[in-house]
Amino acid sequence: MNLDKDFWNNRYAGNQIGWDLGAPSTPLKEFVDTLEDKSIRILIPGCGNAYEAEYLHQQGFENVFVIDIAPLALEGFKKRVPEFPADHLILGDFFEHEAEYDLILEQTFFCALDPKLRSDYAKKMHDLLAPNGKLAGVMFCFELTEQGPPFGGSATEYEGYFGELFEIKSMQPCLNSIKPRLGNELWVELLKN
Ligand SMILES: C[S@@+](CC[C@H](N)C(=O)[O-])C[C@H]1O[C@@H](n2cnc3c(N)ncnc32)[C@H](O)[C@@H]1O
């Protein structure tokens, strides 16, 4: 399966977006509520309908950027949240994006990628973060099979990709997952080395 731009755009075109929560996920929302500095540069990659970006914007965070490879995802977001700065919506491939952020939020993006890209994901996250920058969010912890997306994995596997590049502050079972995902998610906080 080719998980390219057309694959994802067609999912939005056909409204086959089973991952979409219609609201910011509880773990991300509660994490955002702990952030004090509203000027930090935040990226949400593979943002989809980007409810977390909408929430950040409502809370007064000024430097929130989203990137997605599917034009329809960003078009939908733009229509739903017209007040979000248009120049903070980036249409493109995460792996080709170049900028610097203090915080990157992960929410069903890692699991949507071909598992072969996992080390590249870890390296790209490291490159995109400023010194002391943080990658935070949720990652699935269920068996990795050929079937996906979403593709599963385990903390042990993930430590292999991130361990040398990041200080692993948290990679623990997520206690405030939404009900259908409870027991299947890790809460992850990785500090750039
Ligand atoms: C499973 S969806 C999750 C969307 C959103 N994070 C959510 O939780 O609702 C994965 C998203 O990643 C996007 N995506 C996949 N590969 C990408 C890439 N290389 N660069 C940027 N976005 C990508 C897809 O278009 C899709 O919107």
The ligand as a Gaussian input file, in Angstrom:
#p B3LYP/6-31G(d) Opt

LIG

0 1
 C       -4.453000       9.001000      10.828000
 S       -4.471000      10.632000      10.242000
 C       -4.441000      11.567000      11.753000
 C       -4.894000      12.987000      11.620000
 C       -4.930000      13.771000      12.945000
 N       -3.637000      13.798000      13.591000
 C       -5.957000      13.187000      13.865000
 O       -5.583000      12.575000      14.883000
 O       -7.161000      13.342000      13.579000
 C       -2.823000      10.853000       9.621000
 C       -2.613000      12.173000       8.940000
 O       -1.246000      12.294000       8.531000
 C       -1.206000      12.881000       7.242000
 N        0.085000      12.481000       6.629000
 C        0.464000      11.252000       6.246000
 N        1.716000      11.254000       5.772000
 C        2.164000      12.536000       5.877000
 C        3.392000      13.188000       5.591000
 N        4.446000      12.505000       5.087000
 N        3.509000      14.500000       5.843000
 C        2.456000      15.203000       6.367000
 N        1.264000      14.646000       6.651000
 C        1.115000      13.323000       6.428000
 C       -2.444000      12.367000       6.549000
 O       -2.839000      13.161000       5.464000
 C       -3.451000      12.367000       7.693000
 O       -4.128000      13.606000       7.776000

